[in-house]
Amino acid sequence: MKYYDKNTLIYLNGAFVKASEAALDPFAQSLHYGYAVFDGLRAYNTHNGPRIFKAEKHFDRLKRSCEGVNIPYHWSNRELIEICYDLLATNNLREAYIRPLVLTGSNMHLTSSTEATIMIAAWEWGPYLGQNLLRVCISDIKRPNPKSFKIDSKISGQYVNSILATTEAIERGYDEALMLDHEGYVAQASSENIFIEKDFKIYTPPTKSIFPGITRQTVKNICKKLNFEVIEKQLTVEDIYTADSAFLCGTAAEIIGIKQVDDVIYQEAWEHSIGASIQRRYKNLVLENENYEVII
């Protein structure tokens, strides 16, 4: 997939520049050590033009992620959100995925950065995992131990772990990987949170070893609105195998159902599952023009 052409503009440290001409510091800690922080947002085409779903929450998280790993953050989130809308207009995009990335400066020492710049890019991107039900496998690659890494921050270097898990899954003939935590419980997919349905209740792993996604919280709020009970508990692989149905969620993937995990095929038809009801509500929610920053 090509993410830009010769006319595509990105926002880089105070100005809109052509993506094809953007320069990267060859001695940046981000390049050598993965010492960078990013986030991902989606803009949807509504009757009143493009709307970025929960933009404030995403940029608040970007700031928290930087603070969590001592990367300077000196921008106004409100101004960054306005820049995102300008970026959409400049590139004539009405629906897009938006990627802010905070980069650190030149430093070959393993010390916290004193410099940071921000880049924001946007491109047309359908649901990350497509729209068909997924074939998922339990990965041999585990989530990082929360005592050794800031797993609640979207740190660039952390996603090498996810690349390994996803690559392994695809090589085995699956669409996505489910990763266990350091204790052997199910944590999440490579970049999405997981929910399962069992006996008309919804279960999801606690925040102990997962990345607590904004879409995950939105799903929980939708369940509350629709009177579906959500229970946070440590899930075993057996819990996943014996579920009635399951789905993944994330900003890039949105909400997508799972057809099977390893050799276990879910018998409940997806269209009759609670997950499908949540998926439909989510699709309506992201197109609503009002209260974009208000949790339902």
Secondary structure, 3 states (H helix, E strand, C coil): CCCCCCCCEEEECCEEEEHHHCCCCCCEHHHHHCCEEECCEEEEEECCEEEECCHHHHHHHHHHHHHHCCCCCCCCHHHHHHHHHHHHHHCCCCCEEEEEEEEECECCCCCCCCCEEEEEEEECCCCCCCCCCEEEEECCCCCCCCCCCCCCCCEHHHHHHHHHHHHHHHHCCCCEEEEECCCCCEEEECCCEEEEEECCEEEECCCCCCCCCHHHHHHHHHHHHCCCCEEECCECHHHHHCCCEEEEEECCCEEEEEEEECCEECCCCHHHCHHHHHHHHHHHHCCCCCCCCCCC
